[in-house]
Amino acid sequence: MRGLLPPPAFDFGDSQHLQRLAVEYDRHLLPLALSLLSPVLVMPAGVAIAYVLRPAGWVAPFGAVMFFIGMIFVVLLDVLELITIARLAPAFGTAPDFARPSILAVGAAVDTAIDVLGYIGHFFSFGLAQLAFAFAIVATPGVPNWLGWMSLAPALVIGWLVPLMVLFGAPVGALTGIAILFFLVWLIGMAVVLWRWRPLEAASGVEE
């Protein structure tokens, strides 16, 4: 649910945001914990996807490695966000006035770190991994080609276009949302492929 309907983005360097989080931070702990659990649980899927796409050659394991690297940065991002909301926000709420500017400075640094981890993680997991999976899907017998073409949308938009647009100050909200919808459809399609895959069918597909 956090991925589909995320809460408003928090600015940890903003006093109003931290003041609000100091009151309601406990409401965000469970969604954030589930958000952290998600990339951890999805890592085995990268191995499965690479195994099914192995007839495509080196591009499939390359995509899996890039996917793992990207998920490591995403996990670090989620851990940092969870700790910040659990520890920094309550500390700001109880801190005396003279200490609050220092906490805000720490929050601003955390915000920058979260952005950096997010862009790096998305570049590897979308910009490189999804791109590699797209070519591997098209080259693998028995896997619908449309999944490969659909994989290009989140790969190019989230992994490459969005970071460039953010760099130049352009709004990316709507574009990111559309790319995520494409990714969700791709993910469901690949889940069906993995669910229906059988070793004998794969072997006969390779021989053909």
C-alpha positions in Angstrom: 0.0 0.0 0.0 2.9 2.4 0.7 4.2 1.8 -2.8 0.8 2.3 -4.5 -0.5 5.1 -2.2 2.6 6.6 -0.5 2.1 9.2 2.3 3.1 12.8 1.6 6.9 13.1 1.3 8.6 14.3 4.4 11.2 17.0 4.6 13.3 16.1 7.6 15.0 19.5 7.4 11.7 21.3 7.8 10.5 22.2 11.3 6.8 21.9 10.6 7.3 18.4 9.1 9.4 17.2 12.1 6.9 18.8 14.6 4.1 16.8 12.9 6.1 13.6 12.8 6.9 14.0 16.5 3.2 13.6 17.2 2.3 10.9 14.7 5.6 9.1 14.0 4.2 5.8 15.4 1.6 5.7 12.7 4.3 5.5 10.0 6.4 2.7 11.6 4.4 -0.2 10.3 4.1 1.0 6.7 7.8 1.9 6.7 8.7 -1.6 8.1 6.7 -3.2 5.3 8.4 -0.9 2.8 11.7 -2.2 4.1 10.6 -5.8 4.0 9.5 -5.5 0.3 12.9 -5.1 -1.3 14.3 -7.8 1.0 11.7 -10.3 -0.1 11.9 -9.4 -3.8 15.6 -10.3 -4.0 14.9 -14.0 -4.6 12.7 -13.0 -7.5 15.8 -11.6 -9.2 17.5 -15.0 -9.1 14.3 -16.7 -10.5 14.0 -14.2 -13.3 17.6 -14.6 -14.3 17.3 -18.4 -14.2 14.2 -18.4 -16.4 15.9 -15.9 -18.8 19.2 -17.8 -19.0 18.7 -18.8 -22.7 19.4 -15.1 -23.5 23.0 -15.4 -22.3 25.0 -13.0 -20.2 22.4 -10.3 -20.2 20.1 -12.2 -17.8 22.7 -12.6 -14.9 23.9 -9.1 -15.6 20.4 -7.9 -15.0 20.2 -9.9 -11.8 23.4 -8.5 -10.4 22.3 -4.9 -11.2 19.0 -5.7 -9.6 20.7 -6.9 -6.4 23.0 -3.8 -6.2 20.0 -1.5 -6.7 18.0 -3.3 -4.0 20.9 -2.9 -1.5 20.7 0.9 -1.9 16.9 0.8 -1.6 17.1 -1.2 1.6 19.6 1.3 3.0 17.2 4.1 2.0 14.3 2.4 3.8 16.4 1.7 6.9 17.5 5.3 7.0 14.0 6.7 6.6 12.7 4.3 9.3 15.3 5.2 11.8 14.9 8.9 11.1 11.2 8.9 11.7 11.5 6.6 14.8 14.4 8.5 16.5 14.9 12.0 15.0 11.2 13.2 14.9 10.5 12.3 18.6 13.8 13.9 19.6 12.8 17.1 17.8 9.5 17.2 19.6 11.1 17.0 23.1 14.2 19.1 22.3 14.6 22.6 23.7 14.4 25.5 21.3 18.2 26.1 21.2 18.8 22.4 20.1 16.2 22.3 17.3 18.4 24.0 14.6 21.0 21.3 15.1 18.4 18.6 14.7 17.0 20.3 11.6 20.6 20.3 10.1 20.9 16.6 10.7 17.4 16.1 9.1 18.5 18.0 6.0 21.6 15.9 5.7 19.5 12.7 6.0 17.2 14.1 3.3 20.1 14.5 1.0 21.4 10.9 1.8 17.9 9.5 1.1 17.7 11.2 -2.3 21.2 10.0 -3.2 20.4 6.4 -2.2 17.1 6.5 -4.1 18.6 7.8 -7.3 21.5 5.3 -7.2 19.2 2.4 -6.3 16.7 3.2 -9.0 19.5 3.6 -11.6 20.8 0.1 -10.9 17.4 -1.6 -10.3 15.5 0.1 -13.1 18.0 1.9 -15.4 20.3 -1.1 -15.8 18.4 -4.2 -14.4 15.1 -3.6 -16.1 16.8 -2.7 -19.3 18.8 -5.9 -19.2 15.7 -7.9 -18.4 13.9 -6.3 -21.4 16.5 -7.5 -23.9 16.7 -10.9 -22.1 12.9 -11.4 -22.3 12.8 -10.7 -26.0 15.6 -13.2 -26.6 14.1 -16.0 -24.5 11.7 -18.5 -26.1 8.5 -19.0 -24.3 8.3 -15.6 -22.5 5.9 -13.1 -24.0 7.8 -10.4 -25.9 5.4 -7.7 -24.8 6.8 -8.1 -21.3 10.2 -7.2 -22.7 8.9 -4.1 -24.4 6.9 -3.1 -21.3 10.1 -3.4 -19.2 11.6 -0.5 -21.2 9.1 2.0 -19.8 10.2 1.9 -16.1 13.8 1.3 -17.2 14.1 4.4 -19.3 11.7 6.7 -17.3 12.6 5.8 -13.6 16.2 4.8 -14.2 17.3 7.6 -16.6 14.7 10.3 -17.4 13.4 11.1 -13.9 16.9 11.7 -12.4 17.7 14.0 -15.3 14.4 15.9 -15.0 15.0 16.3 -11.2 18.5 17.6 -11.9 17.0 20.4 -14.1 14.1 21.1 -11.7 11.3 19.7 -13.8 8.2 18.1 -12.1 8.2 14.3 -12.3 5.2 13.2 -10.2 2.8 12.2 -13.0 5.5 10.7 -15.2 6.8 8.6 -12.3 3.3 7.3 -11.5 2.7 6.2 -15.1 6.1 4.4 -15.2 5.3 2.6 -11.8 2.0 1.4 -13.3 3.9 -0.1 -16.2 6.3 -1.7 -13.7 3.5 -3.2 -11.7 1.9 -4.7 -14.8 5.3 -6.1 -15.8 5.8 -7.5 -12.3 2.5 -9.3 -12.4 3.2 -10.6 -15.9 6.6 -11.9 -14.8 5.0 -13.5 -11.7 2.7 -15.4 -14.0 5.6 -16.5 -16.1 7.5 -17.7 -13.1 4.5 -19.5 -11.7 3.8 -21.3 -14.9 7.4 -22.1 -15.7 8.5 -25.8 -15.7 12.0 -27.2 -16.1 11.0 -29.7 -18.9 9.2 -26.9 -20.8 12.2 -24.7 -20.4 14.6 -27.4 -21.6 12.5 -28.1 -24.7 12.3 -24.4 -25.4 16.1 -24.2 -25.3 16.5 -27.2 -27.6 14.1 -25.6 -30.1 
